[in-house]
């Protein structure tokens, strides 16, 4: 396995790296949506944990049994976590069966597990909390998602909605939903139409994996499928949650950013975000093992990434999402490996160092 730091990335940006535990790579900073807007301390930044600082706390969610809505935990990109009013809300995709004719899982939906400490989770008794079955076709459902919490405590999500268009065929649009308590979502309508030629990557399926708002602008990062742009990252942005009037391919050094899986992000300042992207080692979602690439981006130019700053590997990685919890002083990593029948959590302590001593922030990594 090869871990690298992109030489073009500034020393400041490198202080805010997201990372994932992988064989032979020391885990570094982990981040994702937290309570409301993140207040960034310009003088002190999180120190990157060393390899021996990580603790695995085991399984947090397991697949259900026959007849349950979450019999299967694979088949989409709906893995995202937020913290609202002291409660951790871990959103994940479940499916109630496998359809041999379609060759895939059936009736995808999004449920939530809750926790007061980020480690011991209980599935919500009224799961799933977000469904999409306009014709009750077996391949319909909520197939991806990226959630965040606004300062008023409302949980927002952009999600991918599989919709049957003909027997054995589905398309996927990007839709929006919200919840006042994080436990019951109300659909707010179409955001990106798969059939709109003005939308980058349109034509078949659009799967949102990340969403947030910076100032008066709303953002949704998404992955197309079934078209030439498949397994590449796109971004839509605009003046309101439902009006994402601009779309574009996400580029880094003029090249498309490949993506096939959930994403994570951290607001580092008004002009700097870190973005975690799940991708394949081959650039094709059907070939090669998955790994995680980390980029930085200025929301003023949301389609222009810098990096990858880091590349990390978890053996047999399938899904991962991240959280930086300032309140408890911890990094938290939620992940699943193939075969996807459980989710697990790891934590690392959060400490801070002054910007004046960047060398103190960097921990040595195994070769």
N, C-alpha and C positions, 0 to 999 in steps of 0.2 A: 504494500500500500504506500501511496505517495501523498504526503501532506506538503502544501506549499503556501507561500505568501507571495502575492503578486507584487513584482518590484515597482509597479507604477503607483501603488497606493501610498498615500501620505502617512507619515508616522502618527498623526492625530487620528485619522480614520482607522488605523490598525488597532487603536486602543479599544474600539467598540465592536470587535469581532464577535459574531455568534459562532458557536461550534457545537459539535455533537461528539459523544464518546465513541471512539472507533479503535479497532485493534491497531496498535502501533502509533496512534496519534493522541497527544494529550488533549483532553477536552478544554475548551476555552469558554468565552463568555456566551451565555444563552439568553435569548430575549424574545418577548412576544407581548401581545396586548396586556395591559394592566389596568387598574382602576382609573377610569377617566383619562385625562391628559397627563402625560408624564412631565413632572417638573425636573428639568435637567440642571444639575449643579455644574456650572461651567468650570469651576476650579478643581473639582474632584470627580474622578471617573471610576467605574467599577474595575477592580483588578481581576485579571484573567486567572481562574482557578488552576492549580496544578493537577496533575493526573491523580495523585493520591488524596485530593480533597473531595472527590466524588463518592457519594454513597448511593447504592442501589437499594430502594425500599420495596422492590418487588411489584407484584401485580396490583393494579387498581381496578381494572374492568375485565371481565371475561365474557365470552360469547354466551348467549342464552341457549336454551334447549329447544327441542322440537315444539313448534307452535308459538314460540316467542318471536317478537318483532326483530330481534337482533341475533338470530341463529347464526348468521354469518356477519363478520366484521370487515369484509373486504368488498371491493367493487366500486370504489370512488375515492374522493379526496376530502371528505368532510371530517377532518380532525383539527380542532381548534380549541383554545382554552382562554378564558378570561377570569378575572377576579372582580366580583361586585359586592360591595358592602361587607367585605370579610368572608364571603363564600366563593370558593373556587367552582367554576362551571366548566366541566370538561365535555365538549360536544364531540360526538362520534357517529359514524354511519353504521347502520345495521340493515340487514335484509332478512326476510322471513323464510327464505327457501332458495332452492336452485332449480332453474327451469332447463330441462335437458334440451328442449327444442330450440331455445334461444342460446343455450350454452353459457348462461350467466346467472347471477343472483337475481332475485325477484323482489319487487316492491321496496326499493331503497328508501330509507327514511333517516332522519337525524334525531338522536336522543341525547340526553344529558345525564351525567353523573355529578353529584355535588359532594363537597368536602369542606370542612372547617380548617383543615391543616394542610391541604394540598397533597396528602399522601393516602389517607383513608377515605375512599369514595363509596358512595351509595348511589345506585341507579335510581333515577326519579321514578316514582310509582306510576306516573301518568305518561311515561314514554310511549311512543316517540313524541317529540315536541314540535317537529316540523315535518310535514308530509306534503307530497305533491303527486296525486293520482287522478288526473282529470278524466281518464277513461278506464282506470283500474287495470290497464295493461301491465303485464308482469314486469316489463323492463322500465316502466315509469318510476319516478321517485325523485327525492332530493339527493343528488349524487356528489355534491361538493359544497364547500362552504368556508367562509372566512368571517369570523365574528370580532367585534370590538365593543367597548363600553364607552358611552359618552359621559360628560361631566354630570349629567342629571341622573345617571344610573340606568338609562335605557340600553339594552343590548341590541345591537344592529347586526345583521348578517346579509351578505350577498351569497346566493347559493345557485348551484346548477340544477335546473329542473328538466329532467328527462320527460319528453312528451311523445306519445305514439303518433306517428304521421301516416302509417300504413301497417298492415299485418307484418310483424317481425321487424319493423323499422321504427326508430325513435330519433328525434332531434333533441337538442338541449339548449335552452335559453338561460341567460343570467337574470335572476329575479332578486328582489329585495324583500326582507321581512324584518320585523322588530318585536321586542318583548319588553314589557315594563318590569318584569321580574326575572327574566332569563329562563323561565320554565314553561312558557306558552307563547308561541310566536304567531303573529298575524302577518299574512302575506300582503305585501304592498305593491305588487304588480311587476310587470316586465321592465327590465332595465336595459338589457342588450338582447336584440333579436337575432337569432341565428340566421335568419333569412334576409337581413338588412345588408346590402352590399357595401354600405359605407362603414361598417364595423370591421376592423381588422380581424382576420381569421374566421369570418363568417362563412356559412355554407352548410354546416352540419351541427356541430356541438360546441358549446362554450361553457367552460367550467370555472367559475370564480374560486380562487383559493386564498385570497387576502383582500381585506377592505379596511379603510380608515378615512378619517377626515383631518385635514390640516388647514386651519383657518376657515375660509369660506369655500374650500374646494374638497370634493369627495373623490375617492380613488377606489378602483377595483382592479386587481391584477387577476388574470384568467388564463386558462390553457385551452386552446382549440383542439378539436379532434375531428377526424374524418375528412380533413382538407389538407392541402399542401403545407399549411402552417402548423400542423398537428405537433404536439409535444414541444411547442415553443411558447415562451411567455409573452403575453400581451398586457396592455394596461388601458383602462378607460378612466377618464376623469371629467369633471364638470362642476357646475355651480350648485347642484343639489343632489341628494341621494338618488333620485330617479332620473336626473338629467345629466348623464355622462356623455356629453356631446363630442368629446374628442377620444379617439382610440389610436393606438400605434403598437407596433412591435417593440419589445424591449431589447435594446442593444447594449453590448459592452464592447468597447473598442471596435465598433462597426459590425460586430457579429451578433447573431441572434442568441438569446439566452434560452437554453433548453430546459424544459420543466416537465415533470410527470409525477405529480403527487402534491401533498399539502405544502403550504408555505408558512413562514413566520416573519415577524417584523418587530423592530423596536424603534421608538421615537427617541432619538438621541439629542436633537435640538430642533429649532424651527426650520433648519435647512439641512438636516442630516438624518437619514433613516438607515438602518441596517435591515437587509432583507435576506432571508434564508429560502433557498429554492431546492426542492427535491428533484433530482434528475437521474438519468441513466448514464453509466460509464461509456456507453456506445453512442449516445445521442439519439437512440431509438428506444421508445418506451417498452418495446417487446424484446429487446436484446440487452444483455449485460446486467450487472448488478447496479442497484441504486446507490447514490451517494448524495451528499449535501454540499452545495456551493453557497458561499456568502458574498454578498455585494453591498455596496453603499449607494445611496441615491439621494439627490436633492429633490424634494417634491415640486420645485419649480420646473424641473425637467424630468418627469416621472418615468420616461422611457429611456433614460440614459443612465445605465448602471456603471459603476466603477468596480472592477474586479474580474473574476472572482478573487477575493482577498484570501479566502481559505477554502479548502476542500476537506471534507470529513467523511469517514466511512463507519457505519455500523454493520457488522456482518448480517446478511439476510434482511437488510432494512426494507420495510414496506411503508410505514407512516411515521411521522414525527412532528411534534409541535412544541413550542418553547414558551417559557414565561420568565421574566425577571420581576421578582416580587420584592420591592423595596421595603414594604411594611414588615415582612418577616426576615429580611436580609438574606435571601436565598435566590439562587438560580434553580429552576425546575425544568426538567426535560421529560416529556411524555412520548413514548415510542412503542411501536409494534414491529415485530419481525415476522417473516414468512415461515410457516403458515400463520395467518393473522387470526388468532383466536384469543389473544389477551393483549392488553396494554399494560405497560410498566412505567415506573417513574424513578428518576434519579434526581438528587439534589446536590448542590455545592454551595458553600457559604459565599456571601457577597461581602466584599470589603472594598474600600476606596483608597485611591492614591492621588496625589496632586499631579496636575499636568506638567509641573516642572520637573518631574522625575520619571519620564516614560520608561526608562529601563527597568524600574521597579515593577511595572505593570506586566511585563513580559515574563512568562515562566518558561524555563527550558523544556523542550519537547523531545521525546525519544526519537532517535533516527530511524 
